[in-house]
Amino acid sequence: MSIKTKTIPALEARTQLGQIMKQVQGGRVRVLVEKSGVPMVGIISAEEFRRVIVERDARFEVVDRIRRRLPSVTDTEVQRDVREALKRVRRRRRA
């Protein structure tokens, strides 16, 4: 069963929070709350939240393992290298 995502305005979220929490906790819906048409927050069940955090931590563990094997490079050096690489690619495209 796939979970439906429902978009609601912030005012509705404020006035109907208890009902929204029951729907979300029951696994029937995810809620995206908008303010003036701009998505601001998402409401998901605690179970889904825990799953997302566990998956996120596992992904970052992989990134951290890769990073530990690489030489130490400052952010400034990385940014400089990226700028230089972009310049080379742009030059090649113009040629």
C-alpha positions as protocol buffer text, in pm:
chain_id: "A"
residue {
  index: 1
  type: MET
  ca { x: 0 y: 0 z: 0 }
}
residue {
  index: 2
  type: SER
  ca { x: 145 y: 335 z: -100 }
}
residue {
  index: 3
  type: ILE
  ca { x: 105 y: 634 z: 129 }
}
residue {
  index: 4
  type: LYS
  ca { x: -65 y: 938 z: -22 }
}
residue {
  index: 5
  type: THR
  ca { x: 89 y: 1284 z: 25 }
}
residue {
  index: 6
  type: LYS
  ca { x: -164 y: 1556 z: 97 }
}
residue {
  index: 7
  type: THR
  ca { x: -78 y: 1928 z: 70 }
}
residue {
  index: 8
  type: ILE
  ca { x: -258 y: 2166 z: 306 }
}
residue {
  index: 9
  type: PRO
  ca { x: -229 y: 2532 z: 403 }
}
residue {
  index: 10
  type: ALA
  ca { x: -71 y: 2623 z: 737 }
}
residue {
  index: 11
  type: LEU
  ca { x: -401 y: 2753 z: 878 }
}
residue {
  index: 12
  type: GLU
  ca { x: -563 y: 2414 z: 823 }
}
residue {
  index: 13
  type: ALA
  ca { x: -264 y: 2241 z: 983 }
}
residue {
  index: 14
  type: ARG
  ca { x: -302 y: 2461 z: 1292 }
}
residue {
  index: 15
  type: THR
  ca { x: -674 y: 2405 z: 1328 }
}
residue {
  index: 16
  type: GLN
  ca { x: -675 y: 2034 z: 1240 }
}
residue {
  index: 17
  type: LEU
  ca { x: -344 y: 1918 z: 1394 }
}
residue {
  index: 18
  type: GLY
  ca { x: -496 y: 1644 z: 1611 }
}
residue {
  index: 19
  type: GLN
  ca { x: -684 y: 1491 z: 1318 }
}
residue {
  index: 20
  type: ILE
  ca { x: -378 y: 1521 z: 1093 }
}
residue {
  index: 21
  type: MET
  ca { x: -162 y: 1346 z: 1353 }
}
residue {
  index: 22
  type: LYS
  ca { x: -408 y: 1053 z: 1372 }
}
residue {
  index: 23
  type: GLN
  ca { x: -412 y: 1017 z: 992 }
}
residue {
  index: 24
  type: VAL
  ca { x: -33 y: 1036 z: 966 }
}
residue {
  index: 25
  type: GLN
  ca { x: 26 y: 801 z: 1260 }
}
residue {
  index: 26
  type: GLY
  ca { x: -216 y: 553 z: 1108 }
}
residue {
  index: 27
  type: GLY
  ca { x: 4 y: 537 z: 799 }
}
residue {
  index: 28
  type: ARG
  ca { x: -269 y: 663 z: 570 }
}
residue {
  index: 29
  type: VAL
  ca { x: -113 y: 991 z: 463 }
}
residue {
  index: 30
  type: ARG
  ca { x: 190 y: 1220 z: 467 }
}
residue {
  index: 31
  type: VAL
  ca { x: 122 y: 1592 z: 491 }
}
residue {
  index: 32
  type: LEU
  ca { x: 306 y: 1880 z: 327 }
}
residue {
  index: 33
  type: VAL
  ca { x: 221 y: 2211 z: 494 }
}
residue {
  index: 34
  type: GLU
  ca { x: 236 y: 2526 z: 281 }
}
residue {
  index: 35
  type: LYS
  ca { x: 243 y: 2889 z: 384 }
}
residue {
  index: 36
  type: SER
  ca { x: 136 y: 3131 z: 110 }
}
residue {
  index: 37
  type: GLY
  ca { x: 174 y: 2847 z: -140 }
}
residue {
  index: 38
  type: VAL
  ca { x: 534 y: 2771 z: -36 }
}
residue {
  index: 39
  type: PRO
  ca { x: 608 y: 2424 z: 112 }
}
residue {
  index: 40
  type: MET
  ca { x: 736 y: 2478 z: 466 }
}
residue {
  index: 41
  type: VAL
  ca { x: 730 y: 2145 z: 654 }
}
residue {
  index: 42
  type: GLY
  ca { x: 633 y: 1785 z: 608 }
}
residue {
  index: 43
  type: ILE
  ca { x: 452 y: 1572 z: 864 }
}
residue {
  index: 44
  type: ILE
  ca { x: 533 y: 1201 z: 862 }
}
residue {
  index: 45
  type: SER
  ca { x: 475 y: 921 z: 1112 }
}
residue {
  index: 46
  type: ALA
  ca { x: 729 y: 855 z: 1387 }
}
residue {
  index: 47
  type: GLU
  ca { x: 796 y: 514 z: 1232 }
}
residue {
  index: 48
  type: GLU
  ca { x: 874 y: 666 z: 894 }
}
residue {
  index: 49
  type: PHE
  ca { x: 1086 y: 936 z: 1059 }
}
residue {
  index: 50
  type: ARG
  ca { x: 1297 y: 672 z: 1239 }
}
residue {
  index: 51
  type: ARG
  ca { x: 1339 y: 476 z: 913 }
}
residue {
  index: 52
  type: VAL
  ca { x: 1450 y: 788 z: 724 }
}
residue {
  index: 53
  type: ILE
  ca { x: 1704 y: 876 z: 995 }
}
residue {
  index: 54
  type: VAL
  ca { x: 1848 y: 523 z: 999 }
}
residue {
  index: 55
  type: GLU
  ca { x: 1881 y: 524 z: 619 }
}
residue {
  index: 56
  type: ARG
  ca { x: 2037 y: 871 z: 623 }
}
residue {
  index: 57
  type: ASP
  ca { x: 2290 y: 770 z: 888 }
}
residue {
  index: 58
  type: ALA
  ca { x: 2384 y: 460 z: 687 }
}
residue {
  index: 59
  type: ARG
  ca { x: 2441 y: 669 z: 372 }
}
residue {
  index: 60
  type: PHE
  ca { x: 2653 y: 921 z: 557 }
}
residue {
  index: 61
  type: GLU
  ca { x: 2857 y: 639 z: 711 }
}
residue {
  index: 62
  type: VAL
  ca { x: 2953 y: 534 z: 358 }
}
residue {
  index: 63
  type: VAL
  ca { x: 3049 y: 894 z: 272 }
}
residue {
  index: 64
  type: ASP
  ca { x: 3249 y: 922 z: 596 }
}
residue {
  index: 65
  type: ARG
  ca { x: 3438 y: 599 z: 519 }
}
residue {
  index: 66
  type: ILE
  ca { x: 3529 y: 728 z: 174 }
}
residue {
  index: 67
  type: ARG
  ca { x: 3630 y: 1065 z: 317 }
}
residue {
  index: 68
  type: ARG
  ca { x: 3861 y: 900 z: 576 }
}
residue {
  index: 69
  type: ARG
  ca { x: 4052 y: 731 z: 292 }
}
residue {
  index: 70
  type: LEU
  ca { x: 4104 y: 1055 z: 100 }
}
residue {
  index: 71
  type: PRO
  ca { x: 4383 y: 1302 z: 172 }
}
residue {
  index: 72
  type: SER
  ca { x: 4289 y: 1595 z: 389 }
}
residue {
  index: 73
  type: VAL
  ca { x: 4187 y: 1886 z: 167 }
}
residue {
  index: 74
  type: THR
  ca { x: 4047 y: 2219 z: 285 }
}
residue {
  index: 75
  type: ASP
  ca { x: 3714 y: 2353 z: 157 }
}
residue {
  index: 76
  type: THR
  ca { x: 3902 y: 2644 z: 0 }
}
residue {
  index: 77
  type: GLU
  ca { x: 4118 y: 2404 z: -204 }
}
residue {
  index: 78
  type: VAL
  ca { x: 3813 y: 2205 z: -315 }
}
residue {
  index: 79
  type: GLN
  ca { x: 3630 y: 2522 z: -423 }
}
residue {
  index: 80
  type: ARG
  ca { x: 3938 y: 2640 z: -615 }
}
residue {
  index: 81
  type: ASP
  ca { x: 3971 y: 2305 z: -792 }
}
residue {
  index: 82
  type: VAL
  ca { x: 3601 y: 2306 z: -882 }
}
residue {
  index: 83
  type: ARG
  ca { x: 3623 y: 2661 z: -1023 }
}
residue {
  index: 84
  type: GLU
  ca { x: 3926 y: 2568 z: -1233 }
}
residue {
  index: 85
  type: ALA
  ca { x: 3758 y: 2251 z: -1362 }
}
residue {
  index: 86
  type: LEU
  ca { x: 3445 y: 2445 z: -1457 }
}
residue {
  index: 87
  type: LYS
  ca { x: 3656 y: 2703 z: -1645 }
}
residue {
  index: 88
  type: ARG
  ca { x: 3827 y: 2426 z: -1843 }
}
residue {
  index: 89
  type: VAL
  ca { x: 3494 y: 2264 z: -1934 }
}
residue {
  index: 90
  type: ARG
  ca { x: 3344 y: 2598 z: -2041 }
}
residue {
  index: 91
  type: ARG
  ca { x: 3649 y: 2676 z: -2256 }
}
residue {
  index: 92
  type: ARG
  ca { x: 3620 y: 2338 z: -2428 }
}
residue {
  index: 93
  type: ARG
  ca { x: 3250 y: 2393 z: -2498 }
}
residue {
  index: 94
  type: ARG
  ca { x: 3321 y: 2734 z: -2658 }
}
residue {
  index: 95
  type: ALA
  ca { x: 3595 y: 2592 z: -2878 }
}
